[in-house]
Every structure is written in structure tokens, then in C-alpha cells.
Amino acid sequence: MAAGDLSSRDRAELDKAIRAAEQSCRFEFSVFIGAAEGDTRAYARRLHASLVAPTHSLLVMVDPTARVIDIVTGTEVRRHLTDREVELSILAMQTDFAADDFVGGLKRGIAMLAEHARPQNTLHASV
């Protein structure tokens, strides 16, 4: 599936999921669906670097033909989101993709990333 294969309803659902994620954790989310040019990780990093605010952004790249999911996080995002949490979101997406739920998998993965990237509220006690 390429980005052009998504229906307008699918695109609207993804846009809604992205907006909710951004409001939840205050980081920027971008999704790229399509063929990577060359090495997928390097391509995902180039895409991420081209974003408006890469340090505060997450890029989810899905190459359906190569069956690759790659997530690139900015330096500020990595302060709140561990590699293990990213891996769990990829596993969730893969599970949904395998069940023929492409859009649902993306929405689930985006929601998981936002949940884990959300800065934790801390209580400060007077000393």
C-alpha cells in the first residue's frame, strides 16, 4: 500500500490520530507511507531531518513493499521515549498490519508513541 492508496476517510482518520497524539504529548508527528530510496533507516533519517522542528518530532515511516517500519525521534523526544517503547509500538503496528488493518495499526502505533512520550507530571515538595 502506498500513501496514494489510502481513501480520504483513511487519511482523515490518520490526521485525527496525529492531532490527538500531538495534543497529548506536545511533540510533532509525521507519517510517511511509501517506498524508501536506498537504505530504509538512512532514508527515514533524511526525512526526519527535513521536518520543520526535527528535535521535537517523531517520524513514522512505513514501506509496505519492503515490509519495513522505521521510527525516528528527535533529541527532545528521546528524553521521554525509550527505544523499548518505540519497539513496542512497532510490534503493535506489525500485528495490526498482519491482520489487514493498516490504518488501525498506524493509529494504534501513533497513540502508543504519544502515550509513552507524554512528559510525566512531577510533584515538588517544599524542603
N, C-alpha and C positions, 0 to 999 in steps of 0.2 A: 504494500500500500504506500502510495506517495501522498504528500500533503494535498495535492490536487484531487485525490480520490476521496477526500472527506466531504461529506454533504454539508450544506450550510447549517443544518441542525447540529451536526457533529462539531463544526467549528465554533458555533455559539456555545455549546456545552463546554468545550475546552477553554474558550475565552472566560466563561463564568468561573470555571475551576481555577484558572490562573489569577483572576481578580481576587477571588476569595483567599487564595494562598498568599498573595502579596499583602492583602489587608491583615492577614493573620500574623505573618512573621516580619513584615516590613522590608522584605528583600524583593528584588525584581526577578521574575521568572520568564524564561523564553523557551519555546519548544520548536525544534527543527525536525521535520519528518521528511526524509528523502535520502538519496544516495550520497554517501560521503565520497569526497575526492581524495583518493590515496588512503593513507593510514587513518583509520577512523578516529583514534584518540587525538592525533595531531590536528585533524580537521575540526573536531569538536572544540579543541583549544583555540584554534583560529577564529571560529565563530564566536566563542565566548569573549575573546579579546576585542572583537569588533563591536560589542554591545556598548551602549551609552555609559553605563556605570558598572564595569566588569567586577570591581571589588565587592559590590553589593548585589551581585547577580548569580543566578543559577541557570545553567543551560541544560536542557534535556534534549539529547539528540537521539533519534531513532532512525536507523537504516533498516527498513523492513526486508529489503532484498538480501542484505548481508546478515540479517538477524542479529543486529548489534544495538545495544542501548548504552549510551555513554552520558554521564552527568559530570559537568564541570562546574565547580563552585569558586566564587571569588574569595579573596583573603578574609574579608569580614564575615562572610557566610561560614567559612570553615571554623571560625571561633565558636559557632553554635551548632554545627552539624558535623558529626563524625563520619569517617569512612564506612564504619559498620552500619550506620543509619542510612547512608546512601545505598549500600549493598542491599539492605532490606527492602528499600523502595524499588530497586531494580528487580529483585526476586518477585515482589508483588506484581509488578508490571508484566514480567515474563509469564507468570501464572495466568493472568488475565488474557494476555495475548494468545497463549496456548489454547485457551478456552474460546477463542474467536471473539474476544471482547476488547478490541483495540482501544477505542475511546474510553471505555470504562477503566482499562488498565492505566492509561495515561492520567486520567482523573484521580485514580487511587494513588498512583505514584506521586503526583504533584501534591496531593493532600498530605501524604506521609512526610514528604520533604518539608512542607511548611510546618507541620506539627513539630517535627524534630528541630527545625531551625528557629522556631519561635524563642526569643530570649526569655529566660526564666525570670520571674519576679522574685526579688530577694527582699527580705525584711531586714532592716537595720535597727539594731537596738542601741540605745544610748549607753555609753560606757561611763 
